[in-house]
Amino acid sequence: MKRQTIPLLLVALIFTLGCPKKRPPAVLTESGQRAGAHAPATATPEPEPEQPVTEGPDIAAVPRGNPSGEDFTVNDATGENGPLEDIRFDYDKAELSDVARATLERHGLWLQNHRTAKVTIEGHCDERGTVDYNLALGDKRARAVRDYLASLGVAADRLHTVSLGKERPLDPANNEQAFAKNRRAHFVVSR
Amino acid sequence: MRAQVTAGELAVETRVFSVDGRQVMLSKRYSGRADNPRSFAHQASDDIVALTQYRGVARSKIAFTSDRDATKPPRGKELYIVDYDGFNAKRITVNNSLNILPAWSPDGRSLAYTSYRQGSPAIFVARIFEGRSDNITKNEGQAFAPTFSPDGKRLAYASNKSGNLEIWIANADGTGAHRITSSHGSDTAPTWSPTGQEIAFTSDRAGSPQIYLMDSEGLNVRRLTTVGNWNDAPAWNPSKEYSEIAYTSRLEVGGPIRFDIAVVDLATRQVRQVTAGRGSCEYPSWAPNGRHLVFSCKRGNTWQITVSDREGRTIDTLSAGPGNNVQPDWGP
């Protein structure tokens, strides 16, 4: 039960803190396609009760998506160094630790604030396991992360999972520190 | 055996006599261009072995995955094929993505494999003599570990299209895809029986990864392995002579985590250990005649393709070239 209530409180917090103070009047944005590119300025917004719909006669409905042209960095060409840090897993486990949950809650907040960002969640394993089993384990890790982010209110269509198994270790070294780094969910952010 | 080169033309004569010298069991003359003498030796070798009840493997090829050409991050993996003796390596994929888990078609003209070139892992079939490669699992979530049915008409693979990883079967061109397992665990690593009527696979539905059997419609599922808490990567012996499945097993409890190759007899359920003390070995595949195994072992810091007889009496590292060489599949 404790695990149920914390995310809900956080969702509330996210929506309180996460909404931009001032919304520009523009209807069409980079993500205007989703709102309907030819929609009139008074179009009804997509149902999203947490979003303010109108704030006055001179302010039109705010479409879903980023209203202000978001500024964020994405992962580099190697797929590393993105805005969302990795979370780690225990050996042969796909369960989220408390530390992992806390990190994912920050990621959920970031994703609420950067609504044009899409994320590929990669599930990785250390090399101490068989090829096929590790692909299955990486799949479970990525899905556990996706499900938790979705439970925080991130739209499922912004989250994509991929299992890398033990095929692309972050650190190829053969020791406990490298193994710990390689048991991870990694986030590749795109616009 | 006698060999002679005249004007770029190689002629090899092979004769086999019975031990008492009275009977000529084989007499053959091979001739052709002299630039590939190894192919003469392989042909002659297979003809000699054919005098026994067995098929030779000297002209067969082994496909595998290697990182040898990955020069910068993100580190890619490509598919390669080599002759059964490790020579004559040829690169098959050239896309700098991850290309893994190759599986030969029974006619030796295609390789099915898993590729991340379009982002999500999908099943591709490469027609290796035409230089073509097609994605046969479009819009199907993630798909891994394809394997051709013995008649080459169908593929079994693992896909998470329905939520978690299950075993799916499709025609070799990807049409008619349908799921044949349904469990809360992850079902992976399918392998066909020589008749095509049964499939063995790995599932962690009972808590730890174990090998299960079912018929190829997905019915009559039963657990095969009971020894050890980690069994994976089943490979069904393709010969009708031996009814057995090779697999990867964690046989030692405690100590560093490492794996060995084991074989379970399907009639007696007796398990025999093929590798011991060679570092960690995994991912076995049978030679087409069912008398040899190939797998990958990590000794020191690199993974190398390793071959053995089916008992594990003779085990050799194949000199398949630089890099980490893994996931071998022994083809026709």
Interface residues (C-beta under 8 A of the other chain):
Chain A: T78 G79 E80 T120 R128 G129 T130 V131 D132 Y133 L135 A136 L137 D139 K140 R143 H160 T161 V162 S163 L164 E167 R168 N174
Chain B: P73 P74 R75 K77 L98 I100 L101 Y116 G119 S120 P121 Q142 F144 A145 A158 N160 N164 L165 S186 T188 A189 T202 D204 P209 W230 D232 A233 T248 I257 F259 E282 Y283 N301 V326 Q327
